[in-house]
Amino acid sequence: MEKYNLILSDPPWKQTKGGIRKCRPLQGRKLDYPTLAMSEIKDIHAGFMDQAVNDHLFFLWTIDKFLHESESMMAELGYRLHARLVWNKGNGIAPCFSVRFSHEYLLFFYHGKFTPVALDARGSITTVFEEKAAGHSRKPEISYGIIERLYPDARKLELFARRPRTGWDIWGNEVDCTAFLEKTEYHGEI
C-alpha cells in the first residue's frame, strides 16, 4: 500500500449548539452529527499515522474553544506546528450574546522533516483567507485549493470527509470510504 504524504482532518469536536434559553430554545441541543471526545479524535489520528510516510503533513481544523488542546494533542502525537491558517467566514455565532466568532483555524503541522511546498506556491499563500460559510461545519473550497497548490503531488487523505474529492482518499461516516482504519483504541461509530 502506498502511504500518504498529507492528511487533512475536520473532527467532530464534542460540543453543542449553545445553552438552553427562553429566548432561543433551540440553542443547547445536540449537533446534527455524532461528536467525539478529544481522546477519541487522538486515537483516530494515531491510527492513521501508520498509513503515512514518516515525513508527512497534517492539516487540522479547529475552533477557539479547542485551539490549545488541538495543538497539545498533535504535539503528543509527534507533530510540530508550522502555521495557523485562519478562515474568516464573515459570520458566526455570538456565545453569551458577546463577540461574534467569525473564524476557524486550519492548523498546519508536520511530522519528521518539513516537506517544502511547491516552487510556484512559495510565499504566495497568506495565513488568512476569506470565504463565506456555506453551511454548518462545511469547510471552504478555498482551503482545499490552498492545500492542493502547496502540495500538488502529495498523496492526500481527508479524515471525517463529507464528500468525495478528486485526488484525495476519504474516510468518515458520511462517505463511501477509500481509506480504512487498521488499528486504534477508538471503538465508537463514525
Long-range contacts (C-beta under 8 A, 24 or more apart in sequence): 1-51, 2-155, 3-51, 3-52, 3-53, 3-56, 3-155, 4-48, 4-51, 4-52, 4-53, 4-56, 4-154, 4-155, 4-156, 4-157, 4-169, 5-52, 5-53, 5-56, 5-57, 5-115, 5-151, 5-154, 5-155, 5-156, 6-56, 6-57, 6-58, 6-59, 6-147, 6-151, 6-154, 6-155, 6-156, 6-157, 7-45, 7-48, 7-52, 7-56, 7-57, 7-58, 7-59, 7-156, 7-157, 7-158, 7-159, 8-58, 8-59, 8-60, 8-61, 8-147, 8-156, 8-157, 8-158, 8-159, 8-168, 9-41, 9-45, 9-58, 9-59, 9-60, 9-61, 9-158, 9-159, 9-160, 10-61, 10-137, 10-139, 10-158, 10-159, 10-160, 10-161, 10-162, 11-36, 11-41, 11-44, 11-60, 11-61, 11-159, 11-160, 12-36, 12-137, 12-160, 13-38, 13-41, 13-62, 13-63, 13-65, 13-66, 14-38, 15-65, 18-93, 18-95, 31-136, 31-137, 32-136, 33-137, 33-173, 33-174, 34-173, 34-188, 34-189, 34-190, 36-188, 36-190, 38-66, 38-69, 38-73, 40-186, 40-188, 41-73, 42-73, 42-76, 42-77, 43-184, 43-185, 43-186, 44-159, 44-181, 44-184, 44-186, 44-190, 45-73, 45-74, 45-77, 45-159, 46-77, 46-184, 46-185, 47-181, 47-182, 47-183, 47-184, 47-186, 48-157, 48-159, 48-171, 48-179, 48-181, 49-77, 49-111, 50-182, 50-183, 51-157, 51-179, 51-182, 52-111, 52-157, 53-112, 54-111, 54-112, 55-110, 55-111, 55-112, 55-113, 55-114, 55-115, 56-110, 56-111, 56-112, 56-115, 57-108, 57-109, 57-110, 57-111, 57-115, 57-151, 57-154, 58-109, 58-110, 58-111, 59-106, 59-107, 59-108, 59-109, 59-147, 60-106, 60-107, 60-109, 61-104, 61-105, 61-106, 61-107, 61-139, 62-104, 62-105, 62-107, 63-101, 63-104, 63-105, 64-101, 64-105, 67-105, 70-105, 70-107, 71-107, 74-107, 74-109, 77-111, 78-111, 79-109, 79-110, 79-111, 80-109, 80-110, 80-111, 80-114, 81-107, 81-108, 81-109, 82-108, 82-109, 82-110, 82-114, 83-107, 83-108, 83-127, 84-108, 84-127, 85-127, 85-128, 85-129, 85-143, 85-146, 86-127, 86-128, 86-129, 87-129, 87-130, 87-131, 87-139, 87-140, 87-143, 88-128, 88-129, 88-130, 89-130, 89-131, 89-132, 89-133, 89-140, 90-130, 90-132, 90-133, 91-132, 91-133, 92-133, 106-143, 115-151, 115-154, 117-150, 117-151, 118-149, 118-150, 118-151, 118-152, 118-153, 121-149, 121-150, 124-149, 125-149, 125-150, 138-162, 160-190
